[in-house]
Amino acid sequence: MISYCTNVHPAEDVAGIVAQLERYALPVRERLGDDKLGVGLWLSAPVARGLADDPQARKAFRSELDARGLSVYTLNAFPYGGFHDEVVKHAVYSPKWTHSDRVAYTIDCVTVLSDLLAEDAAYGSISTLPLAWREPWTEHDDHSAATAFEQVVRAIRATGDRPIRLAVEPEPGCVLDTVADALGWLSGRVDPEYVGLCLDTCHLAVSFADPAETLAAIAKSDVDIVKVQASAALHVEKPAEAREALATFAEPRYLHQVRELSGGVVHKADDLPEAWRELPGEGPWRVHFHMPLHQAPAAPLATTTDVLRTVAAGLPGEPHIEVETYTWSVLPDAGDLVGGIAAELEWAKANLVKEEVSA
């Protein structure tokens, strides 16, 4: 099942979430002509706590989802709250995995997902942040974070028959900046039965990691791909010729990390406005700006859907796939949101779902 992530919708109470699903998810499902539509729910910390504390509220919320033909396989528990504030930037990485609030929020999400999980789901997944922004971070923090994951795993074990698995999502600029960082940190520190990887293909592309080599490295590790966030980065082959075009993407709400590959080295800038001052400008840039999967921007800009296609073709097993273009509200000329989400899901089904081979 392919889901779309509801962190695109600015709702931080149950009534608001239901209203957004009625306004957007239901028409998307109808436009696609599907009996069921997968939604990867984002629940702010207060919403998750309220639902976790009230079994009847969870039952009522499940009824609202069922009534609209919406199925839940996965939650996005990366943003803790305020994801549509005027300025989010580094705040999205708080609280970090050394803080009790992060543990409590994640356990609340486990409780909620246990009751919302679709009947045909083999497992449920919860994506989460790659520990914290990269600094400050110490060896003591490593130990504290590992202990925090153990607390969540204990809570998962108490939920019932169908497993729920955490999916740690590497992101440029964070403690676990790359997939290689995540594999190195997770291996030997967490229980791989319950904690694995969320492979965000925008983040992977921004890092300039080879997708096929990355999949091979994951296969050799003891870490599973639990979830894939199907996403595309902004690609600029010649940044010096694209300054005006890029300027329209330098918006104030979200952090847009930039990487440049030149001279065999990946150079780094933490946000798009800083990239002009800090990067050589001699090689291609990739920008952490989630671009619609089905649309190619006007030249000289492009996207990294080729990375996404390569990952999808080489995926082992059947991890959850979640289309995560949360940037519709800050995209230049975004257009109709229902039409955009529906078009992305159609593209994802056509390009990411493996065809069954008959015997």
N, C-alpha and C positions, 0 to 999 in steps of 0.2 A: 504494500500500500504506500502510495506517495501522499504526503500531507503538505499543507502549506502552514507556515508559522504565523500565529496570530499576534506576534509582537509588532506587526505592522499596524495594529489597531490601538489607539490611545485610550484604553479602558483599564481602570484599576479598582473596580468593584464588580461584584457578580452581576448586578443589574446592567452595568455598562458593558460587560463582556457579552451577555446575552443579546443586548441591543445591537452590538457590533456584528455578532454572528448572524442575527436576523437581517441586518442591513447589507452585509457583504457575503458571508459564507453561504447562506441559503441561495441567493441569486447565482453565485458561482457554481454551486452544485447543479442547479437547474439549467444553467447555460451549458454545462458540460454534458447534461443528460444522464448523470450518474445517480444510482439509488443511494449511494453512500459517498461522502466526501471526508477524507482524512484531514483533521485539523491538529496541528502541533500547538498545543495551548501554551501561552505564556500567562502565568499568574503572578502578580506582584506578591511580595511577602505578606502584606496584610490579608489579601484574598486567600492565599494558601493557608494561612493560620486559621482564618475563620472557617474555611471548609474542613480543614483537618480536625478542628475542635467540634464539629457538628455533623454527625452522620446523616441526619435528616436533610441538611443543606446540601451534602454531597449527592444524596439520592434525588433531590429536586433538581440540581444542576444536571445530573445525568439524564433526567427526564427531558430537560430543555434541549440537550444535545440530540437525544434520540428522536424527539419530535421534529427536528430539522434535518434528520438523516446525516448527522455528523458523527464521525468515529474518531476516537482518541487512542493513539498508539504511543505518543511521545509528548513530553513536556520540555519546554525550554526554560531552564532554571538558571540561566546565565545572568540576565539583568534582575536585580533584587527589587527595583522599583524606580519610578520616575523616568522610564525609558523614552518618554515623549516630552520631557521638560525642554525648555528653550535651549538650555545647554546641558548636554550629557557628558561628552568627552570622557575623562578619566574616571568619573563617578561610576560608570558601569562596572568597574572592576572592584567595587566595594559592596559589601564586606568581603575580605579575602578569606581563603580557606583556613586561616589560622584563627578566625573569629567565631565565637559561639553562635552568632546570628546566622552565619552562612550554614552552619550545621543544622540549626533549628529549621531554617527555611527549606533546606533540601529534604530533611525528614518529613516536613509537612507536605512537600510535593510527592514524596513516596506514598504517604497515606492517601492523598487525593487521587493519585494515578491508580492506586490499587482498586478504587471503586469506579473510576471512569474508564478503565481499560476496555477496549473493544473485545467483544466475545471471541472473535477469531484471531486475536493477537497471540502469537507464540510467547512474547515477552513485552514488557514496557520499557521505554528508555527515557532517561532524563539527562539532557546535556547541561554542562556546567562549565564555569570559567577555568582557565588554566592556572589555577592557584591564586594569582594576583598580577597586578602590574609589576614589571621586573624589579623595581626598587621602591622601598627598601625590602630586601629579602635575605635571610640568613640561614645557616645550617639548622639553627633552632627552629626556624619557621618550617623547614623541611620536615622535621620531626613532628611538629604540631599539626601540620597539614595531614601527614600520614595517619596520625591518631584520629583526626577528624573524619577521615574517610572510613576508618574502622568503626566509628560510632554510627555512621550512616549505613554501613553494611549490616551491622547488627539490627538496625531498624528494618532493613529490607528483608532479612531472614524471617522476621516475625510477620510478614504480610500475607503469606499464603502460598498456594501451589505455583502460580505463574510468576516467574522471576521478574524483578525490576532491576535494570542495570543502569549504572551511572556512565555517562559518556563525557570524558574530559576533552575540551575543545581548544587545541593550540591556537594561539593568535599572535601575530607580530607585535612585538613590544612587551609581551608578558613574560612571566617567569618561564613558562613553557612556550617559547616563541615559535618553534617549528615542531613538526611531527617527530623528528629525531629527538628533540628535547623531551617531548612527552613520552616516547618509548623508553628513553633512558631513565626518566623519573619514575614512571609507573611500574616498570619491571622490578619485581622484588619488594615493592613497597605496598602494593594493594592486592586484594584478592581478585584475580582475573576473571573469576566466575561472575563477579558483580560490578567490576569497574573496568571500563575499556576506553575506547577512543571515539570521539566525535570528529569526523573528518570533514571540516568545512573547506570546500574546494576553492572558495575565494581566498581564504587565508593561505591555503597550500600554494595557489598560483602566485600570490604576492611574494611569498618566500623564494620564488624561482626554483623550488625543488622539482625534480623530474617526477611526474606522477607515477610512471611505471616503476621507477626505482623505489619510490616511496612505498607503493603497494608491496613490492618484493621484500622491503625491510620489515614492514608490518607482519607479513606472512612468516618471517623467520623469528619473530618475537613471540612472547607469550601474551601479547595484548591483542584483543579482538577489536574490529571495527563494529561498534554497537550501533552507530548512527552516522548518516551522511547528511550534511547540510548542503544541498544543491545550490550553489551560488557562483557568481562570476565576478571577477575583479575588472577594474578599468585598466586597459593596456594602452601604453603610448610608446610607439617605436622610436620617435624622435621628439623628445620633450621640448627642445628649443623651438620647434615648429608648431607646438600645440599649446603655448602658454595661454592664449586667449580662450581656447576651447576648454582647457582645464580649469580656468578661473570660475566657470559656472558651477563647478563641483566643490569649490572650497567654501562649504557652508558651515555655520557655527554650532550645529547641534551635536554631531557625531565626530569621533576621531577617525581620520582617514590616513592611516599609516602609508608611507610610500617606500618602495624599495627600487633600487637601480642596479642592474647587472652591467658592470663595465670592467674590463681588464680581468675578467674571471673572478671578480669580487662582488658580493652583494653589499651595496652601500645603503644606509638606513636613515630615514627621517620619520619623526613621530607623527607628523601631520602634514597635510598638503601645503599650507602656506609656508611651512618651514623648509619644504623640499627645495624650493628655488635657491635658498641660501646655503643649504647644507650638502646637496648632492652635486656630483661632478657635471651631470647633464650630458654625458657622452654616450650613454647606453640607454636601452629601453627602461621605462618606468612601469611599475605596476602599483596601482592605488587601491587601498582597502575601501572601496566604495561598491556595495553590492548592486550590481546592474541587472536589469530584467533579462531573463534567460532567452527570451524569444526575440529581442530587439538588438540590432547592431547600431551603435551610435554613428553619427556622421564622422567621416574622416576629418582629421587624422587620428581620431580615437577609435579604439576597438575594445573587445572584451575577451575573457579567457574561457569561453565555453569549451574550447578544445581540451583544456585540462579536465573539466567536468566530464566530458565524454570519455576521455581515457580512463578516468577513475571508475566511471560506471561500467565500462566494458570489462574491467579487470577485478571487480569486487568479488571477494569470496562470500559465499552464503547469500543471505537476504537481509542485510541490515536495513533499518528504517531509513527512508529517504524523505527529507523535509526541505521543501523549497523555502528559502529564507531571504527574501528581498524585503528587508525592513525599511528600506530607504525611499519608498514611494513618496512620502511626504516632503522629501528634500530633493527629489530628482527634478532637474530642469524639464519642464513640459511633460509631467508625468502622465497626464490624461486620466481616463476613467479607471478607478481602482478595481471594480468588479471585472471589467474587461481585461485589465492587465493581469490580475491573479489567474483568471481563467485561461488566458493565453499562455502564461508561464506553465501552468499545469498540463495543458495540452502539449506544449513543447517537451516537458519532462517525460510524459508518457511515451511520446514518439521517439525520444532520443536516449532515455536512460533505462527503460525497462527492457530486460533481456527477453528475447523470444524463446518460448519453450520449444525444445527439439523433440519431435516425436520419435518413439522407439522404432 
